[in-house]
Amino acid sequence: MFLINKYTKHLIFHIDVNSAYLSWEAASRLQQGDSLDLRTIPSAVGGDPETRHGIILAKSIPAKKFKIQTGETLFSARTKCPDLVIVSPNYPLYRQCSTALKELVQNYSPLIQQYSVDEFFLDFTGMNNLFGNPVDTALKIKEHVKNELGFTVNIGISTNKLLAKMGSELQKPDRVHTLFPEEISKKMWPLPIDELFGVGRATSQKLRDRGIKTIGDLAAQTPAYLERFLKSYGTLIWNYANGRDISPVRNNKTIPVKGMGNSTTLSFDVTNQETAYLILLSLTETVTTRLRDAGFCAGLISVSLKTNGFVFCSHQKKLYSPTDCTSAIHEIACTLFDQLWQGEPLRHLGIRLSELCLNNFYQPSLFEEKLEKQRLLDKTIDTIRSKYGSKAVFRSSFLHSGLSPIMGGVIESEEYPMMSSLL
Amino acid sequence: MKIYMKPIELIAWFTKEGIPHPIKYKIQTEDNSQKVVKILRLLARTEEKIAGNRMYIFKCEGNINGILKIFELKYELNTCKWYLYKI
């Protein structure tokens, strides 16, 4: 089918689970003896409207025919399709499926990268000597996943990660696509501009305003022109549109963390400062535990909020000396919150720590409180929590408050692979 | 055979390698009485990993109401639960 010399360069596979959350839920239900396959009817995985996590997270292919979109509210989805079956998300199940897929994929190459909970890059360079034709191997992987794990995947094959990812998006479900550089003009350039990796709502609007409607249009521009309104990002997506990308398939452990954050959508509107402080504290608890776990101190703290009118804003502060202390970070977060909050009812609060540096050397400041004791206390609390569970010790201020002392994260206090905009 | 998938109480013996061999099971029938079925013959054992959840499937033969019948049992490794899968 293809000439072998095509494969002398890098060969990258991108493996993407079709409607991941929904497929996994469907496969699991079938295994538990359910006679109905969710994938064959209009169905969706959505949050719980009671706690106001009421958006569509994934949908079945029959649901797509009703123009139901990921991210829209359950209410608007039900208006489009009254018979829509909505199931609640089950994150431990998703992680279990993701781990099983990772173990299976590892049989085909020593170098794989988990890109998100349902996406993997696999470096197949040189592996064709062992497995033979890459397209046949991809088909074999696809069937292997379907038979053993009970869900379908799309696999894109190309010479770099970007093209492999674009390839796996071409036609779904249960397909293998190639998107080699010589196929770009035929397979990728006719696609609308928003299909390109890295072009989201904001960028696609800017490009459309200037008459750039397809990926081919973008590829035909000069980088100098794009840089006039997109800065250096213009050159990046221009390279992407031409299928150029040199990012290696990374072993996941080497990805540098740039920041850590936790946020939560609340089940009620927060109207007083005291409750907001408590919520910030419980978010801080989660995020600082992660920070200390990874061995970092943070030099920048940022607080974000969303009002009941869906107005989003954030505020940040740079620290003179980086810290990893829960109380110190919470105190600054509260100050930031006070400067930001105008008294509107709040539905969403978040905290983010960045400008990370290693915590093996700590420089205390002459003009700040001594935090040595606090740091020791934090360390002890972390140890107790990791041994006896995250709720083994918590602050008494949470007693009778009705709030969870530890908030944020899909599976609280456990790592869960997230999406990234970096290839 | 039809999919039944109901939890059951079961007695089994395990090999040194950790493979269970079902001996007999107890199930609650529709008229709320308990019924014990002895496994007379183990025909096959397969493993599945659907959605990453490991389960052993046993194809067995037993005497149900005086008739020799073939049925399938499932053992969920994660939870150590037994199910009457198909009958």
Contacts between the chains, C-beta under 8 A, distances in Angstrom:
chain1	res1	chain2	res2	distance
A	24	B	51	5.5
A	27	B	50	5.3
A	27	B	51	4.2
A	28	B	50	7.1
A	28	B	51	4.2
A	28	B	53	6.7
A	30	B	50	7.0
A	31	B	48	7.2
A	31	B	50	4.2
A	31	B	51	6.2
A	31	B	53	6.2
A	31	B	55	6.9
A	32	B	5	6.7
A	33	B	3	5.5
A	33	B	4	7.4
A	33	B	5	2.5
A	33	B	83	7.3
A	33	B	85	7.1
A	35	B	3	6.4
A	93	B	51	6.7
A	96	B	51	6.9
A	96	B	52	4.2
A	96	B	53	6.6
A	97	B	51	5.1
A	97	B	52	4.6
A	98	B	52	7.8
A	99	B	52	6.2
A	100	B	49	6.1
A	100	B	51	7.4
A	100	B	52	3.0
A	101	B	52	7.5
A	148	B	48	7.7
A	148	B	49	5.4
A	148	B	50	8.0
A	149	B	49	6.0
A	149	B	50	6.3
A	149	B	51	6.4
A	149	B	52	6.4
A	150	B	48	8.0
A	150	B	50	3.8
A	150	B	51	5.9
A	151	B	51	7.0
